[in-house]
């Protein structure tokens, strides 16, 4: 199967199951004009994130890797009125655009963008004793995934859902000769999940974003 086919199938399901969304389309266009890399989740993946928020009953969501705020909008829209999302972005220009996009989508009252190094921000949250999060979405720098997992544990509770994106890496995850730090980071993340003994799985995906996948774990 080709990328052309995967994209066409994604577009079919977008039209059939999701429909158009002027705010989200405007956000994507703003991100393109600002020169952000085209690495945000696809619309169908965004809908999946939203469904997972609703199915898990999450009220407090933490996201690592804001980019332009596209996935943050999907996550925040799915929250109840008393819910909240904290999303962390290391680049100030991206964080500033994300704040504008969240306001454009009408969810800035429930979503906060924190700019800073992901590990440092999480360590600060732990030090401040913030309440645990119900769902954590890790979609940031892959070499740091093991460190993010260790910190996410301290910001979780029994039943917290932890998702991590881009773990298949076009199949490179099984290339034992790979020296790519992104592959090595993801592989260590998976080994750490195994050592923790959590209920975890991986969903391989194809579509607009090519061949990749995400892990989903539940904190016991």
C-alpha positions as CSV (number, residue, x, y, z in Angstrom):
1,X,0.0,0.0,0.0
2,X,1.1,3.5,-0.7
3,X,1.2,6.8,1.1
4,X,-1.3,8.1,-1.5
5,X,-3.8,5.4,-0.5
6,X,-3.3,5.9,3.2
7,X,-4.0,9.6,2.8
8,X,-7.0,9.0,0.6
9,X,-8.5,6.6,3.2
10,X,-7.8,9.2,6.0
11,X,-9.6,11.9,4.0
12,X,-12.5,9.6,3.4
13,X,-13.0,8.9,7.1
14,X,-12.5,12.6,7.9
15,X,-15.3,13.5,5.5
16,X,-17.6,10.7,6.5
17,X,-17.1,10.6,10.3
18,X,-15.7,13.9,11.3
19,X,-17.0,16.5,8.9
20,X,-15.5,20.0,8.5
21,X,-14.3,22.2,11.3
22,X,-13.6,25.8,10.5
23,X,-11.7,26.5,13.7
24,X,-9.4,23.5,13.4
25,X,-8.8,24.1,9.7
26,X,-7.9,27.7,10.5
27,X,-5.5,26.6,13.2
28,X,-3.7,24.2,10.7
29,X,-3.4,27.0,8.2
30,X,-2.0,29.4,10.8
31,X,0.6,26.8,11.7
32,X,1.6,26.3,8.1
33,X,1.9,30.1,7.5
34,X,4.1,30.3,10.7
35,X,6.4,27.6,9.3
36,X,5.8,25.0,12.0
37,X,6.7,21.5,11.0
38,X,3.8,19.4,9.8
39,X,4.0,16.9,12.7
40,X,0.7,17.5,14.5
41,X,-1.7,14.6,14.8
42,X,-4.2,14.0,12.0
43,X,-7.9,14.9,12.4
44,X,-8.8,11.3,12.9
45,X,-6.1,10.9,15.5
46,X,-7.3,14.1,17.2
47,X,-10.8,12.6,17.4
48,X,-9.3,9.5,18.9
49,X,-7.6,11.6,21.6
50,X,-10.9,13.3,22.3
51,X,-12.7,10.0,22.6
52,X,-10.1,8.6,25.0
53,X,-10.6,11.7,27.2
54,X,-14.3,11.1,27.3
55,X,-14.1,7.3,27.7
56,X,-11.6,7.6,30.6
57,X,-13.7,10.3,32.2
58,X,-10.6,12.5,32.5
59,X,-10.9,16.0,34.0
60,X,-7.2,16.9,34.3
61,X,-5.1,16.3,31.2
62,X,-1.3,16.9,30.7
63,X,0.2,17.2,27.3
64,X,4.0,17.2,26.5
65,X,4.7,18.8,23.1
66,X,2.2,21.6,22.2
67,X,3.5,22.6,18.8
68,X,0.8,24.9,17.5
69,X,-1.9,23.7,19.9
70,X,-3.8,21.5,17.4
71,X,-3.9,18.3,19.6
72,X,-4.5,20.5,22.7
73,X,-7.7,21.8,21.1
74,X,-9.0,18.3,20.5
75,X,-8.1,17.2,24.1
76,X,-9.6,20.3,25.7
77,X,-12.8,20.2,23.7
78,X,-13.4,16.7,25.1
79,X,-13.1,17.8,28.7
80,X,-16.1,18.6,30.9
81,X,-16.8,22.2,31.8
82,X,-14.8,21.8,35.0
83,X,-11.9,20.1,33.3
84,X,-8.5,21.6,32.5
85,X,-5.5,20.9,30.3
86,X,-1.9,21.9,30.8
87,X,0.3,21.6,27.7
88,X,4.0,22.1,27.7
89,X,6.1,23.5,24.8
90,X,9.8,24.2,24.9
91,X,9.8,26.8,22.0
92,X,8.5,30.2,22.9
93,X,7.3,31.0,19.4
94,X,5.3,27.8,19.2
95,X,3.9,28.4,22.7
96,X,2.8,31.9,21.7
97,X,1.1,30.7,18.6
98,X,-0.6,27.9,20.5
99,X,-2.1,30.4,23.0
100,X,-3.5,32.3,20.0
101,X,-4.9,29.2,18.5
102,X,-6.5,28.0,21.7
103,X,-8.2,31.3,22.0
104,X,-9.3,31.1,18.3
105,X,-10.9,27.7,19.1
106,X,-12.6,29.1,22.2
107,X,-10.9,26.8,24.7
108,X,-8.3,29.1,26.3
109,X,-10.4,29.2,29.5
110,X,-9.7,25.6,30.2
111,X,-6.2,25.2,28.6
112,X,-2.9,26.6,29.8
113,X,0.3,26.6,27.8
114,X,3.5,26.4,29.8
115,X,6.7,27.3,28.0
116,X,9.9,25.5,29.2
117,X,11.9,22.3,29.1
118,X,9.5,19.4,29.6
119,X,11.5,17.7,32.3
120,X,12.0,20.9,34.2
121,X,8.3,21.8,34.0
122,X,7.3,18.3,35.2
123,X,9.8,18.4,38.1
124,X,8.3,21.8,39.1
125,X,4.8,20.4,39.1
126,X,5.9,17.5,41.3
127,X,7.7,19.9,43.7
128,X,4.5,22.0,43.9
129,X,2.5,19.0,44.8
130,X,-0.1,19.5,42.0
131,X,-3.0,17.0,42.0
132,X,-2.5,13.9,39.7
133,X,-3.6,14.0,36.1
134,X,-6.2,11.6,34.7
135,X,-4.7,11.4,31.2
136,X,-1.1,12.3,30.0
137,X,-0.2,12.6,26.3
138,X,3.5,12.4,25.6
139,X,4.3,13.8,22.1
140,X,7.6,15.6,22.5
141,X,11.3,14.9,22.0
142,X,11.7,11.1,21.7
143,X,15.1,10.8,23.4
144,X,13.5,12.1,26.6
145,X,10.6,9.7,26.6
146,X,12.1,7.5,29.4
147,X,12.6,10.6,31.6
148,X,9.0,11.8,30.8
149,X,7.6,8.4,31.8
150,X,9.5,8.4,35.1
151,X,8.1,11.9,35.9
152,X,4.7,11.1,34.6
153,X,4.5,8.3,37.2
154,X,4.8,10.8,39.9
155,X,2.0,12.9,38.4
156,X,-0.4,10.0,38.0
157,X,-2.9,8.1,40.1
158,X,-4.3,4.5,39.8
159,X,-6.3,4.6,36.6
160,X,-4.4,7.4,34.8
161,X,-4.1,6.8,31.1
162,X,-0.7,7.5,29.6
163,X,-0.3,7.8,25.8
164,X,2.9,8.2,23.9
165,X,3.0,9.1,20.2
166,X,5.4,8.3,17.3
167,X,6.7,5.1,18.8
168,X,6.8,2.9,15.6
169,X,8.9,5.4,13.6
170,X,8.2,3.8,10.2
171,X,9.2,0.4,11.6
172,X,12.6,1.6,12.8
173,X,11.8,0.5,16.4
174,X,12.8,-3.0,15.4
175,X,16.0,-2.0,13.7
176,X,18.6,-3.3,16.1
177,X,21.4,-1.5,14.2
178,X,19.7,1.9,14.6
179,X,21.8,4.6,16.4
180,X,19.0,7.2,16.0
181,X,18.5,8.7,19.5
182,X,14.8,9.0,18.8
183,X,14.5,5.2,18.2
184,X,16.7,4.4,21.2
185,X,14.6,6.7,23.4
186,X,11.4,5.1,22.4
187,X,12.8,1.6,22.8
188,X,14.0,2.4,26.3
189,X,10.5,3.8,27.0
190,X,8.9,0.5,26.0
191,X,11.4,-1.5,28.1
192,X,10.6,0.7,31.1
193,X,6.9,0.1,30.6
194,X,7.7,-3.6,30.5
195,X,9.7,-3.3,33.8
196,X,6.8,-1.4,35.4
197,X,4.4,-4.3,34.6
198,X,1.7,-1.9,33.6
199,X,-1.2,-2.9,31.3
200,X,0.1,-1.4,28.0
201,X,-0.4,-1.9,24.3
202,X,0.6,-0.3,21.0
203,X,-1.6,0.8,18.2
204,X,0.1,0.9,14.8
205,X,-1.3,3.6,12.5
206,X,-1.1,4.5,8.8
207,X,-2.6,7.6,7.2
208,X,-1.8,11.2,6.6
209,X,1.2,10.9,8.9
210,X,2.6,7.8,7.2
211,X,3.4,4.6,9.2
212,X,3.7,5.1,13.0
213,X,1.8,4.4,16.1
214,X,1.3,5.1,19.8
215,X,1.4,3.3,23.1
216,X,-1.4,3.3,25.6
217,X,-0.9,2.4,29.3
218,X,-2.9,2.4,32.4
219,X,-1.4,3.1,35.8
220,X,-2.3,0.4,38.2
